Amino acid sequence: MGIAVLVLCGVLFADTFTFRKTEWELLSMAFWPRLLLLILAGLAIYLIAKGNLEPGKQAESLAKKAFLAAAGGFAYVLLLKPVGFLILTPIFIWVFSYWISRRDWPWRLLESGITAMVGTFAIYGLFVLGLKLILPSGLLGD
């Protein structure tokens, strides 16, 4: 697992060199993603080293829900540009909110829908209106 995470970090780190650069920014747009990827790569190296330092020890099985959550997050990142923020984000938030909710069926559906709409508008407001960033429009066009 550590090797797969390390490879993924390398691929994503290489992608940060395609980020837009401006002369007026103190830190480039790629600074924080690169920092987080380096921390994640360090943890992956720790996982690899830990597995190699303890031979014969049975590796713990990865929780199914954790794997599905990670896969869902990666799918969101991959689909964000072609599909668009305003289409994909409410779907993503709704699915994950519905999945982790502990309420019974009708309330779970309503709570997840409200969370998806409020969450999407809050994120949109923060990034587009507050930080003046451009989010992917995808299928909705420019």
DSSP file (Angstrom, degrees, kcal/mol; ACC not computed):
  #  RESIDUE AA STRUCTURE BP1 BP2  ACC     N-H-->O    O-->H-N    N-H-->O    O-->H-N    TCO  KAPPA ALPHA  PHI   PSI    X-CA   Y-CA   Z-CA
    1    1 A M     >        0   0    0      0, 0.0     4,-2.2     0, 0.0     5,-0.2   0.000 360.0 360.0 360.0 -39.8    0.0    0.0    0.0
    2    2 A G  H  >  +     0   0    0      1,-0.2     4,-2.3     2,-0.2     5,-0.1   0.875 360.0  51.5 -60.6 -38.3    2.8    2.4    0.8
    3    3 A I  H  > S+     0   0    0      2,-0.2     4,-2.5     1,-0.2    -1,-0.2   0.908 108.7  50.6 -66.5 -41.6    4.3    1.9   -2.6
    4    4 A A  H  > S+     0   0    0      1,-0.2     4,-2.4     2,-0.2    -2,-0.2   0.912 111.9  47.4 -62.9 -42.2    1.0    2.7   -4.3
    5    5 A V  H  X S+     0   0    0     -4,-2.2     4,-2.5     2,-0.2    -1,-0.2   0.901 111.4  51.4 -65.0 -40.6    0.6    5.9   -2.2
    6    6 A L  H  X S+     0   0    0     -4,-2.3     4,-2.0     2,-0.2    -2,-0.2   0.907 110.8  47.6 -64.0 -42.3    4.2    6.9   -3.0
    7    7 A V  H  X S+     0   0    0     -4,-2.5     4,-2.3     2,-0.2    -2,-0.2   0.925 111.9  50.4 -63.8 -44.3    3.7    6.4   -6.8
    8    8 A L  H  X S+     0   0    0     -4,-2.4     4,-2.7     1,-0.2     5,-0.2   0.906 108.5  52.5 -60.7 -42.1    0.4    8.4   -6.6
    9    9 A C  H  X S+     0   0    0     -4,-2.5     4,-2.7     1,-0.2    -1,-0.2   0.903 108.9  50.7 -60.0 -41.4    2.2   11.2   -4.7
   10   10 A G  H  X S+     0   0    0     -4,-2.0     4,-2.2     2,-0.2    -2,-0.2   0.913 111.2  47.1 -62.9 -43.3    4.8   11.3   -7.5
   11   11 A V  H  X S+     0   0    0     -4,-2.3     4,-1.5     2,-0.2    -2,-0.2   0.931 116.0  44.0 -64.6 -46.0    2.2   11.6  -10.2
   12   12 A L  H  X S+     0   0    0     -4,-2.7     4,-1.0     2,-0.2    -2,-0.2   0.870 111.5  53.9 -68.3 -36.2    0.3   14.3   -8.4
   13   13 A F  H >< S+     0   0    0     -4,-2.7     3,-0.7    -5,-0.2     4,-0.4   0.916 107.7  50.7 -63.2 -42.7    3.5   16.2   -7.5
   14   14 A A  H >< S+     0   0    0     -4,-2.2     3,-1.2     1,-0.2    -1,-0.2   0.860 105.3  57.8 -62.1 -34.7    4.5   16.2  -11.2
   15   15 A D  H >< S+     0   0    0     -4,-1.5     3,-1.9     1,-0.2    -1,-0.2   0.769  90.7  71.2 -67.6 -25.2    1.0   17.6  -12.0
   16   16 A T  G X< S+     0   0    0     -4,-1.0     3,-1.3    -3,-0.7    -1,-0.2   0.701  83.7  70.1 -66.1 -16.9    1.6   20.6   -9.8
   17   17 A F  G <  S+     0   0    0     -3,-1.2    -1,-0.3    -4,-0.4    -2,-0.2   0.586  90.9  61.1 -75.6  -8.1    4.1   21.9  -12.3
   18   18 A T  G <  S+     0   0    0     -3,-1.9    -1,-0.2    -4,-0.1    -2,-0.2   0.463  79.7 117.3 -92.5  -2.3    1.2   22.6  -14.6
   19   19 A F  S <  S-     0   0    0     -3,-1.3    11,-0.1    -4,-0.2     2,-0.1  -0.316  77.1 -96.9 -66.7 148.2   -0.4   25.1  -12.1
   20   20 A R        -     0   0    0      9,-0.1     9,-0.6     1,-0.0     2,-0.4  -0.367  39.3-152.8 -64.4 140.8   -0.8   28.7  -13.2
   21   21 A K        -     0   0    0      7,-0.1     2,-0.3     8,-0.1     7,-0.1  -0.945  11.2-172.8-120.1 139.7    1.9   31.0  -12.0
   22   22 A T        -     0   0    0     -2,-0.4     3,-0.5     1,-0.1     7,-0.0  -0.933  27.5-133.0-127.6 155.6    1.6   34.7  -11.3
   23   23 A E  S    S+     0   0    0     -2,-0.3    -1,-0.1     1,-0.2     5,-0.0   0.757 101.5  58.1 -77.4 -24.7    4.3   37.3  -10.5
   24   24 A W  S    S+     0   0    0     -3,-0.0     2,-0.4     3,-0.0    -1,-0.2   0.566  82.0  99.3 -86.7  -8.8    2.4   38.9   -7.6
   25   25 A E        -     0   0    0     -3,-0.5     3,-0.1     1,-0.2    -3,-0.0  -0.638  57.6-157.4 -82.6 132.5    1.9   35.7   -5.5
   26   26 A L  S    S+     0   0    0     -2,-0.4     2,-0.4     1,-0.2    -1,-0.2   0.940  89.9  27.0 -68.6 -48.3    4.3   35.3   -2.6
   27   27 A L  S    S-     0   0    0     -3,-0.1    -1,-0.2     1,-0.0     5,-0.0  -0.934  94.1-120.7-111.6 138.4    3.7   31.5   -2.7
   28   28 A S    >   -     0   0    0     -2,-0.4     3,-1.6     1,-0.1     4,-0.4  -0.251  28.0-105.0 -72.8 166.7    2.6   29.8   -5.9
   29   29 A M  T 3  S+     0   0    0     -9,-0.6     3,-0.2     1,-0.3    -1,-0.1   0.755 120.6  58.8 -60.6 -23.8   -0.7   27.9   -6.2
   30   30 A A  T 3> S+     0   0    0      1,-0.2     4,-2.3   -10,-0.2    -1,-0.3   0.548  81.0  88.7 -84.9  -7.6    1.4   24.7   -6.1
   31   31 A F  H <> S+     0   0    0     -3,-1.6     4,-2.5     1,-0.2    -1,-0.2   0.951  91.3  38.7 -59.4 -55.6    3.0   25.4   -2.6
   32   32 A W  H  > S+     0   0    0     -4,-0.4     4,-2.6     2,-0.2     5,-0.2   0.911 116.6  49.7 -68.1 -43.3    0.3   23.9   -0.4
   33   33 A P  H  > S+     0   0    0      0, 0.0     4,-2.4     0, 0.0    -1,-0.2   0.923 113.4  48.2 -59.6 -40.3   -0.5   20.9   -2.6
   34   34 A R  H  X S+     0   0    0     -4,-2.3     4,-2.4     2,-0.2    -2,-0.2   0.913 110.9  50.4 -65.0 -41.7    3.2   20.1   -2.9
   35   35 A L  H  X S+     0   0    0     -4,-2.5     4,-2.0    -5,-0.2    -1,-0.2   0.934 112.7  45.9 -61.3 -46.2    3.7   20.4    0.9
   36   36 A L  H  X S+     0   0    0     -4,-2.6     4,-2.6     1,-0.2    -1,-0.2   0.882 112.1  51.7 -64.9 -38.2    0.8   18.1    1.6
   37   37 A L  H  X S+     0   0    0     -4,-2.4     4,-2.6    -5,-0.2    -1,-0.2   0.875 108.5  51.1 -66.9 -36.4    2.1   15.6   -1.0
   38   38 A L  H  X S+     0   0    0     -4,-2.4     4,-2.2     2,-0.2    -2,-0.2   0.899 110.9  48.2 -66.9 -39.1    5.5   15.6    0.5
   39   39 A I  H  X S+     0   0    0     -4,-2.0     4,-2.1     2,-0.2    -2,-0.2   0.931 113.3  47.7 -64.0 -44.9    4.0   14.9    3.9
   40   40 A L  H  X S+     0   0    0     -4,-2.6     4,-2.1     1,-0.2    -2,-0.2   0.889 110.7  51.4 -63.2 -39.7    1.9   12.1    2.4
   41   41 A A  H  X S+     0   0    0     -4,-2.6     4,-2.5     2,-0.2    -1,-0.2   0.891 108.0  53.0 -64.3 -38.8    5.0   10.7    0.6
   42   42 A G  H  X S+     0   0    0     -4,-2.2     4,-2.0     1,-0.2    -2,-0.2   0.905 109.5  48.1 -61.9 -41.4    6.9   10.8    3.9
   43   43 A L  H  X S+     0   0    0     -4,-2.1     4,-2.3     2,-0.2    -2,-0.2   0.870 110.1  52.6 -66.2 -36.1    4.1    8.8    5.6
   44   44 A A  H  X S+     0   0    0     -4,-2.1     4,-2.4     2,-0.2    -2,-0.2   0.913 108.4  50.0 -65.1 -42.1    4.2    6.3    2.6
   45   45 A I  H  X S+     0   0    0     -4,-2.5     4,-2.9     1,-0.2    -2,-0.2   0.891 109.0  52.9 -62.9 -38.6    7.9    5.9    3.1
   46   46 A Y  H  X S+     0   0    0     -4,-2.0     4,-2.9     2,-0.2    -2,-0.2   0.916 108.6  50.0 -60.9 -43.4    7.3    5.2    6.8
   47   47 A L  H  X S+     0   0    0     -4,-2.3     4,-2.1     2,-0.2    -2,-0.2   0.913 112.4  47.2 -61.4 -42.2    4.7    2.5    5.9
   48   48 A I  H  X S+     0   0    0     -4,-2.4     4,-1.8     2,-0.2    -2,-0.2   0.935 114.7  45.8 -64.8 -46.0    7.2    0.9    3.5
   49   49 A A  H  X S+     0   0    0     -4,-2.9     4,-2.0     1,-0.2    -2,-0.2   0.902 111.4  52.1 -64.7 -41.3   10.0    1.0    6.1
   50   50 A K  H  X S+     0   0    0     -4,-2.9     4,-1.2     1,-0.2    -1,-0.2   0.899 109.6  49.6 -62.7 -40.8    7.7   -0.3    8.8
   51   51 A G  H  < S+     0   0    0     -4,-2.1    -1,-0.2    -5,-0.2    -2,-0.2   0.856 114.2  45.4 -66.5 -34.4    6.7   -3.2    6.7
   52   52 A N  H  < S+     0   0    0     -4,-1.8    -2,-0.2     1,-0.2    -1,-0.2   0.748 110.0  54.4 -80.6 -24.4   10.3   -4.0    5.9
   53   53 A L  H  < S+     0   0    0     -4,-2.0    -1,-0.2     1,-0.2    -2,-0.2   0.722 107.0  51.6 -81.6 -20.9   11.5   -3.7    9.4
   54   54 A E  S >< S-     0   0    0     -4,-1.2     3,-1.4    -5,-0.2    -1,-0.2  -0.620  79.0-172.1-116.3  71.6    9.0   -6.1   10.9
   55   55 A P  T 3   +     0   0    0      0, 0.0     3,-0.1     0, 0.0    -3,-0.1  -0.313  68.7  21.8 -66.1 146.1    9.3   -9.3    8.7
   56   56 A G  T 3  S+     0   0    0      1,-0.3     2,-0.4    -2,-0.0    -2,-0.0   0.242  88.5 127.5  85.4 -13.8    6.8  -12.0    9.2
   57   57 A K    <   -     0   0    0     -3,-1.4    -1,-0.3    -6,-0.2     2,-0.3  -0.617  65.5-116.8 -79.0 132.4    4.2   -9.7   10.7
   58   58 A Q        -     0   0    0     -2,-0.4     2,-0.1    -3,-0.1    -1,-0.1  -0.499  29.0-121.0 -69.4 128.3    0.8  -10.0    9.1
   59   59 A A        -     0   0    0     -2,-0.3     2,-0.2     1,-0.1    -1,-0.1  -0.465  29.4-110.2 -70.1 140.8   -0.2   -6.7    7.4
   60   60 A E        -     0   0    0     -2,-0.1     2,-0.2     1,-0.1    -1,-0.1  -0.479  34.7-111.5 -71.9 140.5   -3.4   -5.3    8.7
   61   61 A S        -     0   0    0     -2,-0.2     2,-0.3     1,-0.1    -1,-0.1  -0.485  31.3-113.9 -74.1 143.0   -6.3   -5.4    6.3
   62   62 A L        -     0   0    0     -2,-0.2    -1,-0.1     1,-0.1     2,-0.1  -0.578  34.5-107.3 -77.3 134.0   -7.4   -2.1    4.9
   63   63 A A     >  -     0   0    0     -2,-0.3     4,-2.1     1,-0.1     5,-0.2  -0.381  21.4-134.9 -62.3 135.5  -10.9   -1.1    6.0
   64   64 A K  H  > S+     0   0    0      1,-0.2     4,-2.4     2,-0.2     5,-0.2   0.888 104.2  51.0 -61.1 -40.9  -13.3   -1.4    3.1
   65   65 A K  H  > S+     0   0    0      2,-0.2     4,-2.5     1,-0.2    -1,-0.2   0.876 107.9  52.6 -66.9 -36.7  -14.9    1.9    3.8
   66   66 A A  H  > S+     0   0    0      2,-0.2     4,-2.3     1,-0.2    -1,-0.2   0.915 110.6  47.9 -65.1 -41.6  -11.6    3.7    4.0
   67   67 A F  H  X S+     0   0    0     -4,-2.1     4,-2.7     2,-0.2    -2,-0.2   0.919 112.5  48.5 -64.4 -43.4  -10.6    2.4    0.6
   68   68 A L  H  X S+     0   0    0     -4,-2.4     4,-2.5     2,-0.2    -2,-0.2   0.884 110.7  51.3 -65.0 -38.2  -14.0    3.4   -0.9
   69   69 A A  H  X S+     0   0    0     -4,-2.5     4,-2.2     2,-0.2    -1,-0.2   0.925 112.2  46.0 -64.1 -44.2  -13.7    6.9    0.6
   70   70 A A  H  X S+     0   0    0     -4,-2.3     4,-2.4     2,-0.2    -2,-0.2   0.920 113.1  49.6 -64.0 -43.5  -10.2    7.3   -0.9
   71   71 A A  H  X S+     0   0    0     -4,-2.7     4,-2.5     1,-0.2    -2,-0.2   0.895 110.5  50.8 -62.8 -39.9  -11.4    5.9   -4.3
   72   72 A G  H  X S+     0   0    0     -4,-2.5     4,-2.3     2,-0.2    -1,-0.2   0.897 109.9  50.0 -63.8 -40.6  -14.4    8.3   -4.2
   73   73 A G  H  X S+     0   0    0     -4,-2.2     4,-2.2     2,-0.2    -2,-0.2   0.905 111.9  47.3 -63.8 -42.1  -12.1   11.2   -3.5
   74   74 A F  H  X S+     0   0    0     -4,-2.4     4,-2.5     2,-0.2    -2,-0.2   0.896 110.9  51.8 -66.4 -39.8   -9.7   10.3   -6.3
   75   75 A A  H  X S+     0   0    0     -4,-2.5     4,-2.3     2,-0.2    -2,-0.2   0.910 108.8  51.8 -62.6 -41.2  -12.7    9.9   -8.7
   76   76 A Y  H  X S+     0   0    0     -4,-2.3     4,-1.4     1,-0.2    -2,-0.2   0.932 110.7  47.5 -59.1 -47.3  -13.9   13.4   -7.7
   77   77 A V  H  X S+     0   0    0     -4,-2.2     4,-0.5     1,-0.2    -2,-0.2   0.908 114.3  46.6 -62.5 -42.4  -10.5   14.9   -8.4
   78   78 A L  H  < S+     0   0    0     -4,-2.5    -1,-0.2     1,-0.2    -2,-0.2   0.846 118.4  40.8 -69.3 -33.9  -10.3   13.1  -11.8
   79   79 A L  H  X>S+     0   0    0     -4,-2.3     4,-2.6    -5,-0.2     5,-0.6   0.582  91.9  87.6 -91.1 -10.4  -13.8   14.1  -12.8
   80   80 A L  H  X5S+     0   0    0     -4,-1.4     4,-1.8     1,-0.2    -1,-0.2   0.902  90.5  44.0 -59.5 -45.2  -13.9   17.6  -11.5
   81   81 A K  H  <5S+     0   0    0     -4,-0.5    57,-0.4    -3,-0.2    -1,-0.2   0.948 119.5  39.0 -69.4 -48.9  -12.4   19.2  -14.7
   82   82 A P  H  45S+     0   0    0      0, 0.0    -2,-0.2     0, 0.0    -1,-0.2   0.883 127.7  32.9 -71.7 -34.6  -14.5   17.4  -17.3
   83   83 A V  H  <5S-     0   0    0     -4,-2.6    56,-1.9    55,-0.2    57,-0.4   0.889 108.8-125.9 -88.4 -42.3  -17.8   17.4  -15.4
   84   84 A G     X< -     0   0    0     -4,-1.8     4,-2.4    -5,-0.6     5,-0.3  -0.065  13.8 -93.3 108.9 150.5  -17.5   20.7  -13.5
   85   85 A F  H  > S+     0   0    0     51,-3.1     4,-2.4     1,-0.2    52,-0.1   0.926 117.6  51.7 -63.0 -49.7  -17.7   21.9  -10.0
   86   86 A L  H  4 S+     0   0    0     50,-0.4    -1,-0.2     1,-0.2    -2,-0.1   0.710 118.3  37.7 -69.2 -19.4  -21.4   22.9   -9.9
   87   87 A I  H  > S+     0   0    0     -3,-0.3     4,-0.8    -7,-0.1    -1,-0.2   0.876 123.2  37.3 -91.4 -48.4  -22.5   19.5  -11.2
   88   88 A L  H  X S+     0   0    0     -4,-2.4     4,-2.9     1,-0.2     5,-0.2   0.861 106.7  62.0 -77.8 -37.9  -20.1   17.1   -9.5
   89   89 A T  H  X S+     0   0    0     -4,-2.4     4,-2.9    -5,-0.3     5,-0.3   0.910 103.7  46.8 -62.8 -46.4  -19.6   18.7   -6.0
   90   90 A P  H  > S+     0   0    0      0, 0.0     4,-2.3     0, 0.0    -1,-0.2   0.888 114.9  48.9 -63.3 -34.1  -23.3   18.4   -4.8
   91   91 A I  H  X S+     0   0    0     -4,-0.8     4,-2.7     2,-0.2    -2,-0.2   0.945 113.2  46.7 -66.1 -47.3  -23.3   14.8   -6.0
   92   92 A F  H  X S+     0   0    0     -4,-2.9     4,-2.3     1,-0.2     5,-0.2   0.933 115.3  45.0 -60.7 -48.4  -20.1   14.0   -4.2
   93   93 A I  H  X S+     0   0    0     -4,-2.9     4,-2.7    -5,-0.2     5,-0.2   0.907 113.6  50.9 -64.5 -40.6  -21.1   15.7   -1.0
   94   94 A W  H  X S+     0   0    0     -4,-2.3     4,-2.9    -5,-0.3     5,-0.2   0.940 110.7  47.9 -62.8 -47.0  -24.6   14.1   -1.1
   95   95 A V  H  X S+     0   0    0     -4,-2.7     4,-2.2     1,-0.2    -2,-0.2   0.937 117.0  41.7 -60.2 -48.2  -23.2   10.6   -1.6
   96   96 A F  H  X S+     0   0    0     -4,-2.3     4,-2.1     2,-0.2    -1,-0.2   0.880 115.3  50.0 -70.0 -36.9  -20.6   10.9    1.2
   97   97 A S  H  X S+     0   0    0     -4,-2.7     4,-1.2    -5,-0.2    -2,-0.2   0.920 113.5  46.2 -65.5 -42.9  -23.1   12.6    3.5
   98   98 A Y  H  < S+     0   0    0     -4,-2.9    -2,-0.2    -5,-0.2    -1,-0.2   0.894 112.2  52.7 -62.8 -40.0  -25.7    9.9    2.9
   99   99 A W  H  < S+     0   0    0     -4,-2.2    -2,-0.2    -5,-0.2    -1,-0.2   0.865 115.8  37.0 -67.1 -38.7  -23.0    7.2    3.3
  100  100 A I  H  < S+     0   0    0     -4,-2.1    -1,-0.2    -5,-0.1    -2,-0.2   0.562  90.9 112.1 -94.3  -7.3  -21.8    8.4    6.7
  101  101 A S     <  -     0   0    0     -4,-1.2     7,-0.1    -5,-0.2    -3,-0.0  -0.344  50.4-161.1 -67.4 145.5  -25.1    9.6    8.1
  102  102 A R        +     0   0    0     -2,-0.0    -1,-0.1     2,-0.0     6,-0.1   0.335  56.0 108.2-106.4   4.2  -26.5    7.6   11.0
  103  103 A R  S    S-     0   0    0      1,-0.1     2,-0.0     2,-0.1    -2,-0.0  -0.271  77.5 -91.7 -77.5 166.9  -30.1    8.7   10.6
  104  104 A D     >  -     0   0    0      4,-0.0     4,-2.6     1,-0.0     5,-0.2  -0.283  52.7 -85.5 -74.1 168.0  -33.0    6.6    9.3
  105  105 A W  H  > S+     0   0    0      1,-0.2     4,-2.1     2,-0.2     5,-0.2   0.837 119.2  41.3 -50.2 -58.4  -33.9    6.6    5.6
  106  106 A P  H  > S+     0   0    0      0, 0.0     4,-1.8     0, 0.0    -1,-0.2   0.919 121.4  42.0 -65.6 -39.0  -36.2    9.6    5.0
  107  107 A W  H  > S+     0   0    0      1,-0.2     4,-3.0     2,-0.2     5,-0.2   0.844 111.1  57.2 -71.7 -32.8  -34.3   12.0    7.3
  108  108 A R  H  X S+     0   0    0     -4,-2.6     4,-2.2     2,-0.2    -1,-0.2   0.910 107.6  47.8 -61.9 -43.2  -31.0   10.7    5.9
  109  109 A L  H  X S+     0   0    0     -4,-2.1     4,-1.9    -5,-0.2    -2,-0.2   0.923 115.7  43.9 -64.4 -46.3  -32.0   11.6    2.4
  110  110 A L  H  X S+     0   0    0     -4,-1.8     4,-2.5    -5,-0.2     5,-0.2   0.928 113.8  49.8 -65.9 -46.9  -33.2   15.1    3.4
  111  111 A E  H  X S+     0   0    0     -4,-3.0     4,-2.5     1,-0.2    -2,-0.2   0.899 111.7  48.9 -60.0 -42.1  -30.2   15.8    5.6
  112  112 A S  H  X S+     0   0    0     -4,-2.2     4,-2.3    -5,-0.2    -1,-0.2   0.887 110.8  50.3 -66.9 -39.1  -27.7   14.7    2.8
  113  113 A G  H  X S+     0   0    0     -4,-1.9     4,-2.2     2,-0.2    -2,-0.2   0.915 112.5  45.9 -64.9 -43.5  -29.5   16.8    0.2
  114  114 A I  H  X S+     0   0    0     -4,-2.5     4,-2.8     2,-0.2     5,-0.3   0.916 112.8  50.9 -65.3 -43.1  -29.4   19.9    2.4
  115  115 A T  H  X S+     0   0    0     -4,-2.5     4,-2.6    -5,-0.2     5,-0.2   0.903 110.1  50.5 -60.2 -41.7  -25.8   19.3    3.3
  116  116 A A  H  X S+     0   0    0     -4,-2.3     4,-2.2     2,-0.2    -2,-0.2   0.920 114.5  42.2 -64.3 -44.8  -24.9   18.9   -0.4
  117  117 A M  H  X S+     0   0    0     -4,-2.2     4,-2.4     2,-0.2     5,-0.2   0.950 118.8  42.9 -69.5 -48.4  -26.6   22.2   -1.4
  118  118 A V  H  X S+     0   0    0     -4,-2.8     4,-2.4     1,-0.2    -2,-0.2   0.917 116.2  49.6 -63.8 -43.0  -25.3   24.3    1.5
  119  119 A G  H  X S+     0   0    0     -4,-2.6     4,-2.5    -5,-0.3     5,-0.2   0.909 111.1  48.5 -62.6 -43.5  -21.8   22.8    1.3
  120  120 A T  H  X S+     0   0    0     -4,-2.2     4,-2.7    -5,-0.2    -2,-0.2   0.930 114.2  45.1 -63.6 -46.2  -21.6   23.4   -2.5
  121  121 A F  H  X S+     0   0    0     -4,-2.4     4,-2.7     2,-0.2    -1,-0.2   0.867 113.0  51.4 -67.8 -35.0  -22.8   27.0   -2.1
  122  122 A A  H  X S+     0   0    0     -4,-2.4     4,-2.3    -5,-0.2    -2,-0.2   0.926 113.2  44.3 -66.1 -44.4  -20.4   27.6    0.8
  123  123 A I  H  X S+     0   0    0     -4,-2.5     4,-2.7     2,-0.2     5,-0.3   0.921 115.0  49.2 -65.3 -43.7  -17.4   26.3   -1.0
  124  124 A Y  H  X>S+     0   0    0     -4,-2.7     4,-2.8    -5,-0.2     5,-1.0   0.935 111.9  48.7 -60.3 -47.1  -18.4   28.2   -4.2
  125  125 A G  I  <>S+     0   0    0     -4,-2.7     5,-2.2     3,-0.2     4,-0.4   0.908 113.6  46.8 -60.2 -43.4  -18.8   31.4   -2.2
  126  126 A L  I  <>S+     0   0    0     -4,-2.3     5,-1.9     3,-0.2    -2,-0.2   0.953 122.3  32.4 -63.9 -51.2  -15.5   31.0   -0.4
  127  127 A F  I  <5S+     0   0    0     -4,-2.7     6,-3.1     3,-0.2    -2,-0.2   0.896 129.8  30.1 -79.8 -40.9  -13.4   30.2   -3.5
  128  128 A V  I  <5S+     0   0    0     -4,-2.8     4,-0.3    -5,-0.3    -3,-0.2   0.936 132.3  27.3 -86.4 -50.6  -15.1   32.2   -6.2
  129  129 A L  I   <S+     0   0    0     -5,-1.0    -3,-0.2    -4,-0.4    -4,-0.1   0.899 132.1  33.8 -81.3 -40.5  -16.5   35.2   -4.4
  130  130 A G  I   <S+     0   0    0     -5,-2.2    -3,-0.2    -6,-0.2    -4,-0.2   0.948 132.4  24.6 -81.2 -51.2  -14.1   35.4   -1.6
  131  131 A L  S   <S-     0   0    0     -5,-1.9    -3,-0.2    -6,-0.2    -4,-0.1   0.481  95.5-129.8 -96.0  -4.2  -10.8   34.2   -3.0
  132  132 A K        +     0   0    0     -4,-0.3    -4,-0.2    -6,-0.2     2,-0.2   0.858  53.1 152.7  58.4  38.9  -11.6   35.1   -6.7
  133  133 A L        -     0   0    0     -6,-3.1     2,-0.6     1,-0.0    -1,-0.2  -0.647  45.7-122.6 -95.9 156.9  -10.6   31.7   -8.0
  134  134 A I        -     0   0    0     -2,-0.2    -6,-0.0     3,-0.0     3,-0.0  -0.889  24.2-157.8-101.8 120.7  -11.9   30.0  -11.1
  135  135 A L        -     0   0    0     -2,-0.6   -49,-0.1     1,-0.1     2,-0.1  -0.687  35.6 -86.9 -94.4 151.4  -13.5   26.7  -10.5
  136  136 A P        -     0   0    0      0, 0.0   -51,-3.1     0, 0.0   -50,-0.4  -0.332  33.4-166.1 -60.2 130.9  -13.9   24.1  -13.4
  137  137 A S    >   +     0   0    0    -53,-0.2     3,-2.0     1,-0.2     4,-0.2   0.721  24.0 167.5 -91.2 -23.4  -17.1   24.7  -15.3
  138  138 A G  G >   +     0   0    0    -57,-0.4     3,-1.5     1,-0.3   -54,-0.3  -0.200  67.8   6.6  54.6-123.9  -17.0   21.4  -17.1
  139  139 A L  G 3  S+     0   0    0    -56,-1.9    -1,-0.3     1,-0.3   -55,-0.1   0.694 124.5  65.9 -67.4 -20.7  -20.2   20.5  -18.9
  140  140 A L  G <  S-     0   0    0     -3,-2.0    -1,-0.3   -57,-0.4    -2,-0.2   0.598 100.0-140.6 -79.4  -9.7  -21.8   23.9  -18.2
  141  141 A G    <         0   0    0     -3,-1.5    -1,-0.2     1,-0.2    -2,-0.1  -0.114 360.0 360.0  78.4-178.7  -19.2   25.6  -20.4
  142  142 A D              0   0    0     -3,-0.1    -1,-0.2    -5,-0.0    -3,-0.0   0.453 360.0 360.0 -86.8 360.0  -17.4   28.9  -19.8
